């Protein structure tokens, strides 16, 4: 596998991390009732985790 292929795959993975982060935020924003606070918090934590993964991947790509 060439370095270009590796970078291409890392970029693909990075795009999936960003997509997942956006989905978690979007889903959390759709929940508005007070009984969903725990679910909202969980979704936002997952979004933060995805962001951390994206930063790590970005560091590897650079």
mmCIF file of the N, C-alpha and C atoms, coordinates in Angstrom:
data_MODEL
# 
_entry.id   MODEL 
# 
loop_
_atom_site.group_PDB 
_atom_site.id 
_atom_site.type_symbol 
_atom_site.label_atom_id 
_atom_site.label_alt_id 
_atom_site.label_comp_id 
_atom_site.label_asym_id 
_atom_site.label_entity_id 
_atom_site.label_seq_id 
_atom_site.pdbx_PDB_ins_code 
_atom_site.Cartn_x 
_atom_site.Cartn_y 
_atom_site.Cartn_z 
_atom_site.occupancy 
_atom_site.B_iso_or_equiv 
_atom_site.pdbx_formal_charge 
_atom_site.auth_seq_id 
_atom_site.auth_comp_id 
_atom_site.auth_asym_id 
_atom_site.auth_atom_id 
_atom_site.pdbx_PDB_model_num 
ATOM 1   N N  . UNK A 1 1  ? 0.850   -1.168 0.000  1.00 0.00 ? 1  UNK A N  1 
ATOM 2   C CA . UNK A 1 1  ? 0.000   0.000  0.000  1.00 0.00 ? 1  UNK A CA 1 
ATOM 3   C C  . UNK A 1 1  ? 0.903   1.241  0.000  1.00 0.00 ? 1  UNK A C  1 
ATOM 4   N N  . UNK A 1 2  ? 0.588   2.185  -0.850 1.00 0.00 ? 2  UNK A N  1 
ATOM 5   C CA . UNK A 1 2  ? 1.409   3.395  -0.956 1.00 0.00 ? 2  UNK A CA 1 
ATOM 6   C C  . UNK A 1 2  ? 0.957   4.428  0.077  1.00 0.00 ? 2  UNK A C  1 
ATOM 7   N N  . UNK A 1 3  ? 1.804   5.416  0.302  1.00 0.00 ? 3  UNK A N  1 
ATOM 8   C CA . UNK A 1 3  ? 1.466   6.487  1.236  1.00 0.00 ? 3  UNK A CA 1 
ATOM 9   C C  . UNK A 1 3  ? 0.226   7.246  0.765  1.00 0.00 ? 3  UNK A C  1 
ATOM 10  N N  . UNK A 1 4  ? 0.087   7.404  -0.540 1.00 0.00 ? 4  UNK A N  1 
ATOM 11  C CA . UNK A 1 4  ? -1.086  8.090  -1.087 1.00 0.00 ? 4  UNK A CA 1 
ATOM 12  C C  . UNK A 1 4  ? -2.368  7.310  -0.786 1.00 0.00 ? 4  UNK A C  1 
ATOM 13  N N  . UNK A 1 5  ? -2.298  5.995  -0.897 1.00 0.00 ? 5  UNK A N  1 
ATOM 14  C CA . UNK A 1 5  ? -3.462  5.158  -0.592 1.00 0.00 ? 5  UNK A CA 1 
ATOM 15  C C  . UNK A 1 5  ? -3.813  5.228  0.895  1.00 0.00 ? 5  UNK A C  1 
ATOM 16  N N  . UNK A 1 6  ? -2.792  5.229  1.721  1.00 0.00 ? 6  UNK A N  1 
ATOM 17  C CA . UNK A 1 6  ? -3.017  5.319  3.165  1.00 0.00 ? 6  UNK A CA 1 
ATOM 18  C C  . UNK A 1 6  ? -3.675  6.649  3.516  1.00 0.00 ? 6  UNK A C  1 
ATOM 19  N N  . UNK A 1 7  ? -3.161  7.731  2.957  1.00 0.00 ? 7  UNK A N  1 
ATOM 20  C CA . UNK A 1 7  ? -3.733  9.052  3.220  1.00 0.00 ? 7  UNK A CA 1 
ATOM 21  C C  . UNK A 1 7  ? -5.172  9.122  2.717  1.00 0.00 ? 7  UNK A C  1 
ATOM 22  N N  . UNK A 1 8  ? -5.422  8.534  1.556  1.00 0.00 ? 8  UNK A N  1 
ATOM 23  C CA . UNK A 1 8  ? -6.784  8.521  1.021  1.00 0.00 ? 8  UNK A CA 1 
ATOM 24  C C  . UNK A 1 8  ? -7.731  7.804  1.982  1.00 0.00 ? 8  UNK A C  1 
ATOM 25  N N  . UNK A 1 9  ? -7.309  6.667  2.523  1.00 0.00 ? 9  UNK A N  1 
ATOM 26  C CA . UNK A 1 9  ? -8.144  5.918  3.462  1.00 0.00 ? 9  UNK A CA 1 
ATOM 27  C C  . UNK A 1 9  ? -8.313  6.660  4.788  1.00 0.00 ? 9  UNK A C  1 
ATOM 28  N N  . UNK A 1 10 ? -7.247  7.315  5.252  1.00 0.00 ? 10 UNK A N  1 
ATOM 29  C CA . UNK A 1 10 ? -7.362  8.110  6.469  1.00 0.00 ? 10 UNK A CA 1 
ATOM 30  C C  . UNK A 1 10 ? -8.338  9.270  6.270  1.00 0.00 ? 10 UNK A C  1 
ATOM 31  N N  . UNK A 1 11 ? -8.286  9.902  5.106  1.00 0.00 ? 11 UNK A N  1 
ATOM 32  C CA . UNK A 1 11 ? -9.228  10.982 4.803  1.00 0.00 ? 11 UNK A CA 1 
ATOM 33  C C  . UNK A 1 11 ? -10.663 10.467 4.748  1.00 0.00 ? 11 UNK A C  1 
ATOM 34  N N  . UNK A 1 12 ? -10.851 9.279  4.212  1.00 0.00 ? 12 UNK A N  1 
ATOM 35  C CA . UNK A 1 12 ? -12.182 8.677  4.182  1.00 0.00 ? 12 UNK A CA 1 
ATOM 36  C C  . UNK A 1 12 ? -12.685 8.445  5.606  1.00 0.00 ? 12 UNK A C  1 
ATOM 37  N N  . UNK A 1 13 ? -11.824 7.884  6.441  1.00 0.00 ? 13 UNK A N  1 
ATOM 38  C CA . UNK A 1 13 ? -12.191 7.661  7.839  1.00 0.00 ? 13 UNK A CA 1 
ATOM 39  C C  . UNK A 1 13 ? -12.497 8.993  8.531  1.00 0.00 ? 13 UNK A C  1 
ATOM 40  N N  . UNK A 1 14 ? -11.710 10.011 8.232  1.00 0.00 ? 14 UNK A N  1 
ATOM 41  C CA . UNK A 1 14 ? -11.941 11.331 8.808  1.00 0.00 ? 14 UNK A CA 1 
ATOM 42  C C  . UNK A 1 14 ? -13.323 11.859 8.426  1.00 0.00 ? 14 UNK A C  1 
ATOM 43  N N  . UNK A 1 15 ? -13.703 11.649 7.187  1.00 0.00 ? 15 UNK A N  1 
ATOM 44  C CA . UNK A 1 15 ? -15.026 12.114 6.756  1.00 0.00 ? 15 UNK A CA 1 
ATOM 45  C C  . UNK A 1 15 ? -16.139 11.386 7.513  1.00 0.00 ? 15 UNK A C  1 
ATOM 46  N N  . UNK A 1 16 ? -15.936 10.102 7.804  1.00 0.00 ? 16 UNK A N  1 
ATOM 47  C CA . UNK A 1 16 ? -16.937 9.349  8.569  1.00 0.00 ? 16 UNK A CA 1 
ATOM 48  C C  . UNK A 1 16 ? -17.011 9.838  10.011 1.00 0.00 ? 16 UNK A C  1 
ATOM 49  N N  . UNK A 1 17 ? -15.863 10.204 10.583 1.00 0.00 ? 17 UNK A N  1 
ATOM 50  C CA . UNK A 1 17 ? -15.860 10.742 11.949 1.00 0.00 ? 17 UNK A CA 1 
ATOM 51  C C  . UNK A 1 17 ? -16.657 12.044 12.003 1.00 0.00 ? 17 UNK A C  1 
ATOM 52  N N  . UNK A 1 18 ? -16.430 12.928 11.029 1.00 0.00 ? 18 UNK A N  1 
ATOM 53  C CA . UNK A 1 18 ? -17.173 14.189 10.991 1.00 0.00 ? 18 UNK A CA 1 
ATOM 54  C C  . UNK A 1 18 ? -18.662 13.939 10.769 1.00 0.00 ? 18 UNK A C  1 
ATOM 55  N N  . UNK A 1 19 ? -18.993 13.010 9.897  1.00 0.00 ? 19 UNK A N  1 
ATOM 56  C CA . UNK A 1 19 ? -20.401 12.700 9.630  1.00 0.00 ? 19 UNK A CA 1 
ATOM 57  C C  . UNK A 1 19 ? -21.085 12.181 10.894 1.00 0.00 ? 19 UNK A C  1 
ATOM 58  N N  . UNK A 1 20 ? -20.409 11.304 11.620 1.00 0.00 ? 20 UNK A N  1 
ATOM 59  C CA . UNK A 1 20 ? -20.981 10.763 12.855 1.00 0.00 ? 20 UNK A CA 1 
ATOM 60  C C  . UNK A 1 20 ? -21.169 11.874 13.884 1.00 0.00 ? 20 UNK A C  1 
ATOM 61  N N  . UNK A 1 21 ? -20.174 12.756 13.989 1.00 0.00 ? 21 UNK A N  1 
ATOM 62  C CA . UNK A 1 21 ? -20.265 13.865 14.934 1.00 0.00 ? 21 UNK A CA 1 
ATOM 63  C C  . UNK A 1 21 ? -21.485 14.738 14.621 1.00 0.00 ? 21 UNK A C  1 
ATOM 64  N N  . UNK A 1 22 ? -21.667 15.068 13.365 1.00 0.00 ? 22 UNK A N  1 
ATOM 65  C CA . UNK A 1 22 ? -22.806 15.894 12.956 1.00 0.00 ? 22 UNK A CA 1 
ATOM 66  C C  . UNK A 1 22 ? -24.122 15.179 13.248 1.00 0.00 ? 22 UNK A C  1 
ATOM 67  N N  . UNK A 1 23 ? -24.177 13.886 12.985 1.00 0.00 ? 23 UNK A N  1 
ATOM 68  C CA . UNK A 1 23 ? -25.412 13.136 13.247 1.00 0.00 ? 23 UNK A CA 1 
ATOM 69  C C  . UNK A 1 23 ? -25.758 13.123 14.733 1.00 0.00 ? 23 UNK A C  1 
ATOM 70  N N  . UNK A 1 24 ? -24.760 12.906 15.589 1.00 0.00 ? 24 UNK A N  1 
ATOM 71  C CA . UNK A 1 24 ? -25.028 12.915 17.029 1.00 0.00 ? 24 UNK A CA 1 
ATOM 72  C C  . UNK A 1 24 ? -25.555 14.275 17.472 1.00 0.00 ? 24 UNK A C  1 
ATOM 73  N N  . UNK A 1 25 ? -24.957 15.351 16.976 1.00 0.00 ? 25 UNK A N  1 
ATOM 74  C CA . UNK A 1 25 ? -25.411 16.693 17.342 1.00 0.00 ? 25 UNK A CA 1 
ATOM 75  C C  . UNK A 1 25 ? -26.822 16.934 16.820 1.00 0.00 ? 25 UNK A C  1 
ATOM 76  N N  . UNK A 1 26 ? -27.068 16.546 15.588 1.00 0.00 ? 26 UNK A N  1 
ATOM 77  C CA . UNK A 1 26 ? -28.394 16.737 14.996 1.00 0.00 ? 26 UNK A CA 1 
ATOM 78  C C  . UNK A 1 26 ? -29.460 15.963 15.767 1.00 0.00 ? 26 UNK A C  1 
ATOM 79  N N  . UNK A 1 27 ? -29.167 14.722 16.088 1.00 0.00 ? 27 UNK A N  1 
ATOM 80  C CA . UNK A 1 27 ? -30.141 13.919 16.829 1.00 0.00 ? 27 UNK A CA 1 
ATOM 81  C C  . UNK A 1 27 ? -30.396 14.507 18.214 1.00 0.00 ? 27 UNK A C  1 
ATOM 82  N N  . UNK A 1 28 ? -29.342 14.964 18.874 1.00 0.00 ? 28 UNK A N  1 
ATOM 83  C CA . UNK A 1 28 ? -29.506 15.562 20.203 1.00 0.00 ? 28 UNK A CA 1 
ATOM 84  C C  . UNK A 1 28 ? -30.350 16.828 20.126 1.00 0.00 ? 28 UNK A C  1 
ATOM 85  N N  . UNK A 1 29 ? -30.179 17.594 19.064 1.00 0.00 ? 29 UNK A N  1 
ATOM 86  C CA . UNK A 1 29 ? -30.929 18.851 18.938 1.00 0.00 ? 29 UNK A CA 1 
ATOM 87  C C  . UNK A 1 29 ? -32.414 18.617 18.665 1.00 0.00 ? 29 UNK A C  1 
ATOM 88  N N  . UNK A 1 30 ? -32.755 17.445 18.186 1.00 0.00 ? 30 UNK A N  1 
ATOM 89  C CA . UNK A 1 30 ? -34.157 17.139 17.893 1.00 0.00 ? 30 UNK A CA 1 
ATOM 90  C C  . UNK A 1 30 ? -34.932 16.750 19.156 1.00 0.00 ? 30 UNK A C  1 
ATOM 91  N N  . UNK A 1 31 ? -34.225 16.389 20.210 1.00 0.00 ? 31 UNK A N  1 
ATOM 92  C CA . UNK A 1 31 ? -34.877 16.007 21.466 1.00 0.00 ? 31 UNK A CA 1 
ATOM 93  C C  . UNK A 1 31 ? -35.034 17.255 22.329 1.00 0.00 ? 31 UNK A C  1 
ATOM 94  N N  . UNK A 1 32 ? -36.262 17.600 22.645 1.00 0.00 ? 32 UNK A N  1 
ATOM 95  C CA . UNK A 1 32 ? -36.488 18.847 23.371 1.00 0.00 ? 32 UNK A CA 1 
ATOM 96  C C  . UNK A 1 32 ? -37.156 18.656 24.726 1.00 0.00 ? 32 UNK A C  1 
ATOM 97  N N  . UNK A 1 33 ? -37.787 17.543 24.953 1.00 0.00 ? 33 UNK A N  1 
ATOM 98  C CA . UNK A 1 33 ? -38.508 17.333 26.208 1.00 0.00 ? 33 UNK A CA 1 
ATOM 99  C C  . UNK A 1 33 ? -37.535 17.072 27.358 1.00 0.00 ? 33 UNK A C  1 
ATOM 100 N N  . UNK A 1 34 ? -37.881 17.514 28.561 1.00 0.00 ? 34 UNK A N  1 
ATOM 101 C CA . UNK A 1 34 ? -36.985 17.368 29.712 1.00 0.00 ? 34 UNK A CA 1 
ATOM 102 C C  . UNK A 1 34 ? -36.602 15.919 30.027 1.00 0.00 ? 34 UNK A C  1 
ATOM 103 N N  . UNK A 1 35 ? -37.472 14.984 29.723 1.00 0.00 ? 35 UNK A N  1 
ATOM 104 C CA . UNK A 1 35 ? -37.158 13.591 30.040 1.00 0.00 ? 35 UNK A CA 1 
ATOM 105 C C  . UNK A 1 35 ? -36.031 13.032 29.168 1.00 0.00 ? 35 UNK A C  1 
ATOM 106 N N  . UNK A 1 36 ? -35.621 13.777 28.153 1.00 0.00 ? 36 UNK A N  1 
ATOM 107 C CA . UNK A 1 36 ? -34.567 13.313 27.256 1.00 0.00 ? 36 UNK A CA 1 
ATOM 108 C C  . UNK A 1 36 ? -33.196 13.911 27.563 1.00 0.00 ? 36 UNK A C  1 
ATOM 109 N N  . UNK A 1 37 ? -33.069 14.628 28.676 1.00 0.00 ? 37 UNK A N  1 
ATOM 110 C CA . UNK A 1 37 ? -31.805 15.291 28.995 1.00 0.00 ? 37 UNK A CA 1 
ATOM 111 C C  . UNK A 1 37 ? -30.647 14.294 29.038 1.00 0.00 ? 37 UNK A C  1 
ATOM 112 N N  . UNK A 1 38 ? -30.840 13.145 29.652 1.00 0.00 ? 38 UNK A N  1 
ATOM 113 C CA . UNK A 1 38 ? -29.766 12.148 29.740 1.00 0.00 ? 38 UNK A CA 1 
ATOM 114 C C  . UNK A 1 38 ? -29.374 11.644 28.354 1.00 0.00 ? 38 UNK A C  1 
ATOM 115 N N  . UNK A 1 39 ? -30.345 11.453 27.493 1.00 0.00 ? 39 UNK A N  1 
ATOM 116 C CA . UNK A 1 39 ? -30.063 10.989 26.130 1.00 0.00 ? 39 UNK A CA 1 
ATOM 117 C C  . UNK A 1 39 ? -29.338 12.077 25.345 1.00 0.00 ? 39 UNK A C  1 
ATOM 118 N N  . UNK A 1 40 ? -29.760 13.325 25.525 1.00 0.00 ? 40 UNK A N  1 
ATOM 119 C CA . UNK A 1 40 ? -29.090 14.448 24.860 1.00 0.00 ? 40 UNK A CA 1 
ATOM 120 C C  . UNK A 1 40 ? -27.632 14.512 25.295 1.00 0.00 ? 40 UNK A C  1 
ATOM 121 N N  . UNK A 1 41 ? -27.397 14.433 26.608 1.00 0.00 ? 41 UNK A N  1 
ATOM 122 C CA . UNK A 1 41 ? -26.029 14.480 27.130 1.00 0.00 ? 41 UNK A CA 1 
ATOM 123 C C  . UNK A 1 41 ? -25.182 13.346 26.565 1.00 0.00 ? 41 UNK A C  1 
ATOM 124 N N  . UNK A 1 42 ? -25.768 12.165 26.491 1.00 0.00 ? 42 UNK A N  1 
ATOM 125 C CA . UNK A 1 42 ? -25.049 11.005 25.935 1.00 0.00 ? 42 UNK A CA 1 
ATOM 126 C C  . UNK A 1 42 ? -24.699 11.236 24.469 1.00 0.00 ? 42 UNK A C  1 
ATOM 127 N N  . UNK A 1 43 ? -25.646 11.739 23.703 1.00 0.00 ? 43 UNK A N  1 
ATOM 128 C CA . UNK A 1 43 ? -25.386 12.018 22.291 1.00 0.00 ? 43 UNK A CA 1 
ATOM 129 C C  . UNK A 1 43 ? -24.301 13.056 22.102 1.00 0.00 ? 43 UNK A C  1 
ATOM 130 N N  . UNK A 1 44 ? -24.336 14.105 22.922 1.00 0.00 ? 44 UNK A N  1 
ATOM 131 C CA . UNK A 1 44 ? -23.310 15.144 22.812 1.00 0.00 ? 44 UNK A CA 1 
ATOM 132 C C  . UNK A 1 44 ? -21.940 14.621 23.241 1.00 0.00 ? 44 UNK A C  1 
ATOM 133 N N  . UNK A 1 45 ? -21.912 13.703 24.209 1.00 0.00 ? 45 UNK A N  1 
ATOM 134 C CA . UNK A 1 45 ? -20.632 13.096 24.589 1.00 0.00 ? 45 UNK A CA 1 
ATOM 135 C C  . UNK A 1 45 ? -20.083 12.261 23.438 1.00 0.00 ? 45 UNK A C  1 
ATOM 136 N N  . UNK A 1 46 ? -20.943 11.542 22.765 1.00 0.00 ? 46 UNK A N  1 
ATOM 137 C CA . UNK A 1 46 ? -20.503 10.775 21.596 1.00 0.00 ? 46 UNK A CA 1 
ATOM 138 C C  . UNK A 1 46 ? -19.960 11.712 20.521 1.00 0.00 ? 46 UNK A C  1 
ATOM 139 N N  . UNK A 1 47 ? -20.603 12.852 20.344 1.00 0.00 ? 47 UNK A N  1 
ATOM 140 C CA . UNK A 1 47 ? -20.124 13.837 19.364 1.00 0.00 ? 47 UNK A CA 1 
ATOM 141 C C  . UNK A 1 47 ? -18.731 14.335 19.745 1.00 0.00 ? 47 UNK A C  1 
ATOM 142 N N  . UNK A 1 48 ? -18.507 14.593 21.031 1.00 0.00 ? 48 UNK A N  1 
ATOM 143 C CA . UNK A 1 48 ? -17.172 15.017 21.482 1.00 0.00 ? 48 UNK A CA 1 
ATOM 144 C C  . UNK A 1 48 ? -16.143 13.915 21.239 1.00 0.00 ? 48 UNK A C  1 
ATOM 145 N N  . UNK A 1 49 ? -16.538 12.670 21.484 1.00 0.00 ? 49 UNK A N  1 
ATOM 146 C CA . UNK A 1 49 ? -15.628 11.544 21.227 1.00 0.00 ? 49 UNK A CA 1 
ATOM 147 C C  . UNK A 1 49 ? -15.262 11.463 19.747 1.00 0.00 ? 49 UNK A C  1 
ATOM 148 N N  . UNK A 1 50 ? -16.251 11.633 18.885 1.00 0.00 ? 50 UNK A N  1 
ATOM 149 C CA . UNK A 1 50 ? -15.987 11.598 17.442 1.00 0.00 ? 50 UNK A CA 1 
ATOM 150 C C  . UNK A 1 50 ? -15.052 12.734 17.044 1.00 0.00 ? 50 UNK A C  1 
ATOM 151 N N  . UNK A 1 51 ? -15.229 13.891 17.675 1.00 0.00 ? 51 UNK A N  1 
ATOM 152 C CA . UNK A 1 51 ? -14.344 15.022 17.389 1.00 0.00 ? 51 UNK A CA 1 
ATOM 153 C C  . UNK A 1 51 ? -12.906 14.693 17.786 1.00 0.00 ? 51 UNK A C  1 
ATOM 154 N N  . UNK A 1 52 ? -12.732 14.065 18.946 1.00 0.00 ? 52 UNK A N  1 
ATOM 155 C CA . UNK A 1 52 ? -11.392 13.653 19.373 1.00 0.00 ? 52 UNK A CA 1 
ATOM 156 C C  . UNK A 1 52 ? -10.774 12.686 18.363 1.00 0.00 ? 52 UNK A C  1 
ATOM 157 N N  . UNK A 1 53 ? -11.574 11.752 17.873 1.00 0.00 ? 53 UNK A N  1 
ATOM 158 C CA . UNK A 1 53 ? -11.079 10.813 16.864 1.00 0.00 ? 53 UNK A CA 1 
ATOM 159 C C  . UNK A 1 53 ? -10.657 11.571 15.608 1.00 0.00 ? 53 UNK A C  1 
ATOM 160 N N  . UNK A 1 54 ? -11.457 12.552 15.209 1.00 0.00 ? 54 UNK A N  1 
ATOM 161 C CA . UNK A 1 54 ? -11.153 13.334 14.008 1.00 0.00 ? 54 UNK A CA 1 
ATOM 162 C C  . UNK A 1 54 ? -9.844  14.094 14.175 1.00 0.00 ? 54 UNK A C  1 
ATOM 163 N N  . UNK A 1 55 ? -9.621  14.658 15.345 1.00 0.00 ? 55 UNK A N  1 
ATOM 164 C CA . UNK A 1 55 ? -8.374  15.391 15.594 1.00 0.00 ? 55 UNK A CA 1 
ATOM 165 C C  . UNK A 1 55 ? -7.178  14.441 15.511 1.00 0.00 ? 55 UNK A C  1 
ATOM 166 N N  . UNK A 1 56 ? -7.309  13.258 16.089 1.00 0.00 ? 56 UNK A N  1 
ATOM 167 C CA . UNK A 1 56 ? -6.216  12.281 16.035 1.00 0.00 ? 56 UNK A CA 1 
ATOM 168 C C  . UNK A 1 56 ? -5.923  11.863 14.591 1.00 0.00 ? 56 UNK A C  1 
ATOM 169 N N  . UNK A 1 57 ? -6.976  11.637 13.821 1.00 0.00 ? 57 UNK A N  1 
ATOM 170 C CA . UNK A 1 57 ? -6.778  11.275 12.415 1.00 0.00 ? 57 UNK A CA 1 
ATOM 171 C C  . UNK A 1 57 ? -6.131  12.423 11.643 1.00 0.00 ? 57 UNK A C  1 
ATOM 172 N N  . UNK A 1 58 ? -6.574  13.640 11.906 1.00 0.00 ? 58 UNK A N  1 
ATOM 173 C CA . UNK A 1 58 ? -5.990  14.805 11.233 1.00 0.00 ? 58 UNK A CA 1 
ATOM 174 C C  . UNK A 1 58 ? -4.500  14.902 11.522 1.00 0.00 ? 58 UNK A C  1 
ATOM 175 N N  . UNK A 1 59 ? -4.134  14.637 12.765 1.00 0.00 ? 59 UNK A N  1 
ATOM 176 C CA . UNK A 1 59 ? -2.712  14.667 13.130 1.00 0.00 ? 59 UNK A CA 1 
ATOM 177 C C  . UNK A 1 59 ? -1.922  13.622 12.354 1.00 0.00 ? 59 UNK A C  1 
ATOM 178 N N  . UNK A 1 60 ? -2.503  12.460 12.157 1.00 0.00 ? 60 UNK A N  1 
ATOM 179 C CA . UNK A 1 60 ? -1.816  11.405 11.403 1.00 0.00 ? 60 UNK A CA 1 
ATOM 180 C C  . UNK A 1 60 ? -1.685  11.768 9.925  1.00 0.00 ? 60 UNK A C  1 
ATOM 181 N N  . UNK A 1 61 ? -2.710  12.427 9.390  1.00 0.00 ? 61 UNK A N  1 
ATOM 182 C CA . UNK A 1 61 ? -2.700  12.781 7.972  1.00 0.00 ? 61 UNK A CA 1 
ATOM 183 C C  . UNK A 1 61 ? -1.652  13.851 7.691  1.00 0.00 ? 61 UNK A C  1 
ATOM 184 N N  . UNK A 1 62 ? -1.491  14.779 8.604  1.00 0.00 ? 62 UNK A N  1 
ATOM 185 C CA . UNK A 1 62 ? -0.517  15.855 8.404  1.00 0.00 ? 62 UNK A CA 1 
ATOM 186 C C  . UNK A 1 62 ? 0.859   15.279 8.441  1.00 0.00 ? 62 UNK A C  1 
# 
